[in-house]
Structure formats: structure tokens, C-alpha cells
Amino acid sequence: MKTRTAAIVLAAAIVLAAVLTAPAFAAETTQASEAATTFCKLSATIAHDAVLARLNGEKREQAEKRLLKRFMPAAKHVKAREMVQETVTRLTGSIYQSKLNPNLEKSDYKYIAEEVGKGEFQLCMEAAMSN
């Protein structure tokens, strides 16, 4: 959990650094808010997909490879690729370390994944906007 929080704080710090070093114009603040929202949506989607992979019995290494293949093409710059790589690794790591309830119904998998994704989005946005 500390690793996840640290990664969210790091991502938020990167976004906030952009805001703090830019001139105080509303357009730039809006752009930074949009960047934070975009990153948090990405993080939520990765969490959602990683939970589904775990619940469906996919091995962590396979899930990471598949998630990277899916999300890496959108990362056009080196720093963006690093953030995608780190986010996939961090989220799959925490999701695959968590205990699973053996009595989960397969019909609940989608709902569970959606709820985890929503929670990830909320945590990420709170971290990004806390400063």
C-alpha cells in the first residue's frame, strides 16, 4: 500500500510541478488538471483490467505484458512510457499480492473490477489535487 501511495504521490508531484513552475494563467492550470485527470483515468483503467486478469486466473507476468502492449502505444514520450511502465507494474503488483475470497462468483468479477477502478481513480485524483 505504501508503494501505491508513493507512486500516486510521485505522479501527482509531476503534475503539480508542472503547475507550480508555469506562469499563473488559468489555461495552464486547466491543462495541468486535464493531465492529472487523464493520468488518473489511465491508472483506473489499468487497475480495472489487472483485477479482471487476476480474477480470471491470468498470471501476473502475462497480465503485465498484455497491459503494457495495450497502453504503451499511447505513450509518445520517454517520460510517458516510464509512467505507463511504472503504473502497470505497481498496480499489478498490489492487485496480485492481495488475497482473493475463494467464494467470489464469476458474475461479480466485472462489478469488482469496476469498483476497484473507481477507487483507484478517486485516490489518484485526491492525491493529484491535494496540494
mmCIF file of the C-alpha atoms, coordinates in Angstrom:
data_MODEL
# 
_entry.id   MODEL 
# 
loop_
_atom_site.group_PDB 
_atom_site.id 
_atom_site.type_symbol 
_atom_site.label_atom_id 
_atom_site.label_alt_id 
_atom_site.label_comp_id 
_atom_site.label_asym_id 
_atom_site.label_entity_id 
_atom_site.label_seq_id 
_atom_site.pdbx_PDB_ins_code 
_atom_site.Cartn_x 
_atom_site.Cartn_y 
_atom_site.Cartn_z 
_atom_site.occupancy 
_atom_site.B_iso_or_equiv 
_atom_site.pdbx_formal_charge 
_atom_site.auth_seq_id 
_atom_site.auth_comp_id 
_atom_site.auth_asym_id 
_atom_site.auth_atom_id 
_atom_site.pdbx_PDB_model_num 
ATOM 1   C CA . MET A 1 1   ? 0.000   0.000   0.000   1.00 0.00 ? 1   MET A CA 1 
ATOM 2   C CA . LYS A 1 2   ? 2.911   2.365   0.737   1.00 0.00 ? 2   LYS A CA 1 
ATOM 3   C CA . THR A 1 3   ? 4.320   1.709   -2.737  1.00 0.00 ? 3   THR A CA 1 
ATOM 4   C CA . ARG A 1 4   ? 0.960   2.520   -4.323  1.00 0.00 ? 4   ARG A CA 1 
ATOM 5   C CA . THR A 1 5   ? 0.585   5.703   -2.315  1.00 0.00 ? 5   THR A CA 1 
ATOM 6   C CA . ALA A 1 6   ? 4.158   6.726   -3.099  1.00 0.00 ? 6   ALA A CA 1 
ATOM 7   C CA . ALA A 1 7   ? 3.586   6.170   -6.814  1.00 0.00 ? 7   ALA A CA 1 
ATOM 8   C CA . ILE A 1 8   ? 0.375   8.191   -6.758  1.00 0.00 ? 8   ILE A CA 1 
ATOM 9   C CA . VAL A 1 9   ? 2.121   10.959  -4.863  1.00 0.00 ? 9   VAL A CA 1 
ATOM 10  C CA . LEU A 1 10  ? 5.002   10.863  -7.384  1.00 0.00 ? 10  LEU A CA 1 
ATOM 11  C CA . ALA A 1 11  ? 2.587   11.129  -10.309 1.00 0.00 ? 11  ALA A CA 1 
ATOM 12  C CA . ALA A 1 12  ? 0.757   13.929  -8.559  1.00 0.00 ? 12  ALA A CA 1 
ATOM 13  C CA . ALA A 1 13  ? 4.065   15.649  -7.823  1.00 0.00 ? 13  ALA A CA 1 
ATOM 14  C CA . ILE A 1 14  ? 4.969   15.568  -11.510 1.00 0.00 ? 14  ILE A CA 1 
ATOM 15  C CA . VAL A 1 15  ? 1.641   17.121  -12.424 1.00 0.00 ? 15  VAL A CA 1 
ATOM 16  C CA . LEU A 1 16  ? 1.877   19.648  -9.601  1.00 0.00 ? 16  LEU A CA 1 
ATOM 17  C CA . ALA A 1 17  ? 5.445   20.557  -10.553 1.00 0.00 ? 17  ALA A CA 1 
ATOM 18  C CA . ALA A 1 18  ? 4.156   21.463  -13.987 1.00 0.00 ? 18  ALA A CA 1 
ATOM 19  C CA . VAL A 1 19  ? 1.526   23.669  -12.390 1.00 0.00 ? 19  VAL A CA 1 
ATOM 20  C CA . LEU A 1 20  ? 3.909   25.327  -9.934  1.00 0.00 ? 20  LEU A CA 1 
ATOM 21  C CA . THR A 1 21  ? 6.649   26.089  -12.450 1.00 0.00 ? 21  THR A CA 1 
ATOM 22  C CA . ALA A 1 22  ? 4.274   27.508  -15.058 1.00 0.00 ? 22  ALA A CA 1 
ATOM 23  C CA . PRO A 1 23  ? 3.045   31.091  -15.035 1.00 0.00 ? 23  PRO A CA 1 
ATOM 24  C CA . ALA A 1 24  ? -0.190  31.532  -13.115 1.00 0.00 ? 24  ALA A CA 1 
ATOM 25  C CA . PHE A 1 25  ? -2.606  31.515  -16.014 1.00 0.00 ? 25  PHE A CA 1 
ATOM 26  C CA . ALA A 1 26  ? -5.944  29.733  -15.839 1.00 0.00 ? 26  ALA A CA 1 
ATOM 27  C CA . ALA A 1 27  ? -5.353  27.953  -19.151 1.00 0.00 ? 27  ALA A CA 1 
ATOM 28  C CA . GLU A 1 28  ? -2.185  26.319  -17.842 1.00 0.00 ? 28  GLU A CA 1 
ATOM 29  C CA . THR A 1 29  ? -3.877  25.297  -14.579 1.00 0.00 ? 29  THR A CA 1 
ATOM 30  C CA . THR A 1 30  ? -6.691  23.771  -16.604 1.00 0.00 ? 30  THR A CA 1 
ATOM 31  C CA . GLN A 1 31  ? -4.154  21.946  -18.751 1.00 0.00 ? 31  GLN A CA 1 
ATOM 32  C CA . ALA A 1 32  ? -2.460  20.515  -15.633 1.00 0.00 ? 32  ALA A CA 1 
ATOM 33  C CA . SER A 1 33  ? -5.852  19.457  -14.239 1.00 0.00 ? 33  SER A CA 1 
ATOM 34  C CA . GLU A 1 34  ? -6.621  17.749  -17.533 1.00 0.00 ? 34  GLU A CA 1 
ATOM 35  C CA . ALA A 1 35  ? -3.251  15.973  -17.404 1.00 0.00 ? 35  ALA A CA 1 
ATOM 36  C CA . ALA A 1 36  ? -3.974  14.754  -13.869 1.00 0.00 ? 36  ALA A CA 1 
ATOM 37  C CA . THR A 1 37  ? -7.435  13.568  -14.887 1.00 0.00 ? 37  THR A CA 1 
ATOM 38  C CA . THR A 1 38  ? -6.028  11.778  -17.935 1.00 0.00 ? 38  THR A CA 1 
ATOM 39  C CA . PHE A 1 39  ? -3.364  10.046  -15.857 1.00 0.00 ? 39  PHE A CA 1 
ATOM 40  C CA . CYS A 1 40  ? -5.904  9.027   -13.215 1.00 0.00 ? 40  CYS A CA 1 
ATOM 41  C CA . LYS A 1 41  ? -8.243  7.618   -15.871 1.00 0.00 ? 41  LYS A CA 1 
ATOM 42  C CA . LEU A 1 42  ? -5.338  5.604   -17.261 1.00 0.00 ? 42  LEU A CA 1 
ATOM 43  C CA . SER A 1 43  ? -4.462  4.355   -13.792 1.00 0.00 ? 43  SER A CA 1 
ATOM 44  C CA . ALA A 1 44  ? -8.090  3.398   -13.118 1.00 0.00 ? 44  ALA A CA 1 
ATOM 45  C CA . THR A 1 45  ? -8.350  1.502   -16.392 1.00 0.00 ? 45  THR A CA 1 
ATOM 46  C CA . ILE A 1 46  ? -5.123  -0.381  -15.708 1.00 0.00 ? 46  ILE A CA 1 
ATOM 47  C CA . ALA A 1 47  ? -6.378  -1.291  -12.222 1.00 0.00 ? 47  ALA A CA 1 
ATOM 48  C CA . HIS A 1 48  ? -9.704  -2.469  -13.656 1.00 0.00 ? 48  HIS A CA 1 
ATOM 49  C CA . ASP A 1 49  ? -8.017  -4.652  -16.262 1.00 0.00 ? 49  ASP A CA 1 
ATOM 50  C CA . ALA A 1 50  ? -5.490  -6.044  -13.772 1.00 0.00 ? 50  ALA A CA 1 
ATOM 51  C CA . VAL A 1 51  ? -8.264  -7.046  -11.368 1.00 0.00 ? 51  VAL A CA 1 
ATOM 52  C CA . LEU A 1 52  ? -10.138 -8.832  -14.144 1.00 0.00 ? 52  LEU A CA 1 
ATOM 53  C CA . ALA A 1 53  ? -6.937  -10.612 -15.177 1.00 0.00 ? 53  ALA A CA 1 
ATOM 54  C CA . ARG A 1 54  ? -6.308  -11.731 -11.598 1.00 0.00 ? 54  ARG A CA 1 
ATOM 55  C CA . LEU A 1 55  ? -9.876  -12.873 -11.046 1.00 0.00 ? 55  LEU A CA 1 
ATOM 56  C CA . ASN A 1 56  ? -9.833  -14.790 -14.323 1.00 0.00 ? 56  ASN A CA 1 
ATOM 57  C CA . GLY A 1 57  ? -6.653  -16.641 -13.300 1.00 0.00 ? 57  GLY A CA 1 
ATOM 58  C CA . GLU A 1 58  ? -4.195  -14.916 -15.612 1.00 0.00 ? 58  GLU A CA 1 
ATOM 59  C CA . LYS A 1 59  ? -0.595  -14.997 -14.369 1.00 0.00 ? 59  LYS A CA 1 
ATOM 60  C CA . ARG A 1 60  ? 0.866   -11.660 -13.290 1.00 0.00 ? 60  ARG A CA 1 
ATOM 61  C CA . GLU A 1 61  ? 3.620   -11.695 -15.917 1.00 0.00 ? 61  GLU A CA 1 
ATOM 62  C CA . GLN A 1 62  ? 1.094   -12.349 -18.683 1.00 0.00 ? 62  GLN A CA 1 
ATOM 63  C CA . ALA A 1 63  ? -1.193  -9.610  -17.401 1.00 0.00 ? 63  ALA A CA 1 
ATOM 64  C CA . GLU A 1 64  ? 1.638   -7.077  -17.227 1.00 0.00 ? 64  GLU A CA 1 
ATOM 65  C CA . LYS A 1 65  ? 2.775   -7.927  -20.743 1.00 0.00 ? 65  LYS A CA 1 
ATOM 66  C CA . ARG A 1 66  ? -0.773  -7.612  -22.097 1.00 0.00 ? 66  ARG A CA 1 
ATOM 67  C CA . LEU A 1 67  ? -1.417  -4.334  -20.257 1.00 0.00 ? 67  LEU A CA 1 
ATOM 68  C CA . LEU A 1 68  ? 1.847   -2.828  -21.489 1.00 0.00 ? 68  LEU A CA 1 
ATOM 69  C CA . LYS A 1 69  ? 1.030   -3.882  -25.041 1.00 0.00 ? 69  LYS A CA 1 
ATOM 70  C CA . ARG A 1 70  ? -2.377  -2.240  -24.712 1.00 0.00 ? 70  ARG A CA 1 
ATOM 71  C CA . PHE A 1 71  ? -1.360  1.057   -23.077 1.00 0.00 ? 71  PHE A CA 1 
ATOM 72  C CA . MET A 1 72  ? 2.205   1.722   -24.213 1.00 0.00 ? 72  MET A CA 1 
ATOM 73  C CA . PRO A 1 73  ? 1.311   2.858   -27.768 1.00 0.00 ? 73  PRO A CA 1 
ATOM 74  C CA . ALA A 1 74  ? -0.450  5.906   -26.332 1.00 0.00 ? 74  ALA A CA 1 
ATOM 75  C CA . ALA A 1 75  ? 2.745   6.993   -24.532 1.00 0.00 ? 75  ALA A CA 1 
ATOM 76  C CA . LYS A 1 76  ? 4.584   9.068   -27.120 1.00 0.00 ? 76  LYS A CA 1 
ATOM 77  C CA . HIS A 1 77  ? 7.417   10.409  -24.959 1.00 0.00 ? 77  HIS A CA 1 
ATOM 78  C CA . VAL A 1 78  ? 10.060  8.711   -22.824 1.00 0.00 ? 78  VAL A CA 1 
ATOM 79  C CA . LYS A 1 79  ? 8.657   10.078  -19.555 1.00 0.00 ? 79  LYS A CA 1 
ATOM 80  C CA . ALA A 1 80  ? 5.141   8.970   -20.508 1.00 0.00 ? 80  ALA A CA 1 
ATOM 81  C CA . ARG A 1 81  ? 6.403   5.456   -21.309 1.00 0.00 ? 81  ARG A CA 1 
ATOM 82  C CA . GLU A 1 82  ? 8.166   5.346   -17.939 1.00 0.00 ? 82  GLU A CA 1 
ATOM 83  C CA . MET A 1 83  ? 4.949   6.374   -16.192 1.00 0.00 ? 83  MET A CA 1 
ATOM 84  C CA . VAL A 1 84  ? 2.909   3.716   -18.021 1.00 0.00 ? 84  VAL A CA 1 
ATOM 85  C CA . GLN A 1 85  ? 5.515   1.052   -17.203 1.00 0.00 ? 85  GLN A CA 1 
ATOM 86  C CA . GLU A 1 86  ? 5.627   2.063   -13.530 1.00 0.00 ? 86  GLU A CA 1 
ATOM 87  C CA . THR A 1 87  ? 1.845   2.266   -13.223 1.00 0.00 ? 87  THR A CA 1 
ATOM 88  C CA . VAL A 1 88  ? 1.297   -1.172  -14.764 1.00 0.00 ? 88  VAL A CA 1 
ATOM 89  C CA . THR A 1 89  ? 3.998   -2.713  -12.558 1.00 0.00 ? 89  THR A CA 1 
ATOM 90  C CA . ARG A 1 90  ? 2.749   -1.002  -9.389  1.00 0.00 ? 90  ARG A CA 1 
ATOM 91  C CA . LEU A 1 91  ? -0.908  -1.804  -9.861  1.00 0.00 ? 91  LEU A CA 1 
ATOM 92  C CA . THR A 1 92  ? -0.468  -5.390  -10.976 1.00 0.00 ? 92  THR A CA 1 
ATOM 93  C CA . GLY A 1 93  ? 1.924   -5.913  -8.077  1.00 0.00 ? 93  GLY A CA 1 
ATOM 94  C CA . SER A 1 94  ? -0.551  -4.692  -5.491  1.00 0.00 ? 94  SER A CA 1 
ATOM 95  C CA . ILE A 1 95  ? -3.502  -6.468  -7.093  1.00 0.00 ? 95  ILE A CA 1 
ATOM 96  C CA . TYR A 1 96  ? -1.695  -9.778  -7.386  1.00 0.00 ? 96  TYR A CA 1 
ATOM 97  C CA . GLN A 1 97  ? -0.491  -9.584  -3.768  1.00 0.00 ? 97  GLN A CA 1 
ATOM 98  C CA . SER A 1 98  ? -3.985  -9.134  -2.377  1.00 0.00 ? 98  SER A CA 1 
ATOM 99  C CA . LYS A 1 99  ? -5.903  -12.097 -1.024  1.00 0.00 ? 99  LYS A CA 1 
ATOM 100 C CA . LEU A 1 100 ? -8.835  -13.364 -3.013  1.00 0.00 ? 100 LEU A CA 1 
ATOM 101 C CA . ASN A 1 101 ? -12.062 -14.520 -1.456  1.00 0.00 ? 101 ASN A CA 1 
ATOM 102 C CA . PRO A 1 102 ? -12.479 -18.085 -2.746  1.00 0.00 ? 102 PRO A CA 1 
ATOM 103 C CA . ASN A 1 103 ? -16.272 -17.699 -2.729  1.00 0.00 ? 103 ASN A CA 1 
ATOM 104 C CA . LEU A 1 104 ? -16.445 -14.967 -5.354  1.00 0.00 ? 104 LEU A CA 1 
ATOM 105 C CA . GLU A 1 105 ? -18.959 -15.542 -8.106  1.00 0.00 ? 105 GLU A CA 1 
ATOM 106 C CA . LYS A 1 106 ? -17.694 -15.173 -11.654 1.00 0.00 ? 106 LYS A CA 1 
ATOM 107 C CA . SER A 1 107 ? -20.725 -12.999 -12.359 1.00 0.00 ? 107 SER A CA 1 
ATOM 108 C CA . ASP A 1 108 ? -19.342 -10.469 -9.826  1.00 0.00 ? 108 ASP A CA 1 
ATOM 109 C CA . TYR A 1 109 ? -15.920 -10.089 -11.477 1.00 0.00 ? 109 TYR A CA 1 
ATOM 110 C CA . LYS A 1 110 ? -16.915 -7.186  -13.699 1.00 0.00 ? 110 LYS A CA 1 
ATOM 111 C CA . TYR A 1 111 ? -18.536 -5.305  -10.807 1.00 0.00 ? 111 TYR A CA 1 
ATOM 112 C CA . ILE A 1 112 ? -15.489 -5.872  -8.576  1.00 0.00 ? 112 ILE A CA 1 
ATOM 113 C CA . ALA A 1 113 ? -13.122 -4.662  -11.305 1.00 0.00 ? 113 ALA A CA 1 
ATOM 114 C CA . GLU A 1 114 ? -15.252 -1.571  -11.895 1.00 0.00 ? 114 GLU A CA 1 
ATOM 115 C CA . GLU A 1 115 ? -15.308 -0.728  -8.195  1.00 0.00 ? 115 GLU A CA 1 
ATOM 116 C CA . VAL A 1 116 ? -11.527 -1.121  -7.899  1.00 0.00 ? 116 VAL A CA 1 
ATOM 117 C CA . GLY A 1 117 ? -11.090 1.096   -10.965 1.00 0.00 ? 117 GLY A CA 1 
ATOM 118 C CA . LYS A 1 118 ? -13.360 3.758   -9.466  1.00 0.00 ? 118 LYS A CA 1 
ATOM 119 C CA . GLY A 1 119 ? -11.462 3.595   -6.187  1.00 0.00 ? 119 GLY A CA 1 
ATOM 120 C CA . GLU A 1 120 ? -8.132  3.941   -7.975  1.00 0.00 ? 120 GLU A CA 1 
ATOM 121 C CA . PHE A 1 121 ? -9.424  6.976   -9.861  1.00 0.00 ? 121 PHE A CA 1 
ATOM 122 C CA . GLN A 1 122 ? -10.643 8.626   -6.651  1.00 0.00 ? 122 GLN A CA 1 
ATOM 123 C CA . LEU A 1 123 ? -7.360  8.001   -4.804  1.00 0.00 ? 123 LEU A CA 1 
ATOM 124 C CA . CYS A 1 124 ? -5.337  9.269   -7.718  1.00 0.00 ? 124 CYS A CA 1 
ATOM 125 C CA . MET A 1 125 ? -7.400  12.451  -8.100  1.00 0.00 ? 125 MET A CA 1 
ATOM 126 C CA . GLU A 1 126 ? -7.285  13.130  -4.371  1.00 0.00 ? 126 GLU A CA 1 
ATOM 127 C CA . ALA A 1 127 ? -3.503  12.788  -4.416  1.00 0.00 ? 127 ALA A CA 1 
ATOM 128 C CA . ALA A 1 128 ? -3.169  14.948  -7.523  1.00 0.00 ? 128 ALA A CA 1 
ATOM 129 C CA . MET A 1 129 ? -5.364  17.732  -6.159  1.00 0.00 ? 129 MET A CA 1 
ATOM 130 C CA . SER A 1 130 ? -4.254  17.651  -2.533  1.00 0.00 ? 130 SER A CA 1 
ATOM 131 C CA . ASN A 1 131 ? -1.639  20.370  -2.939  1.00 0.00 ? 131 ASN A CA 1 
# 
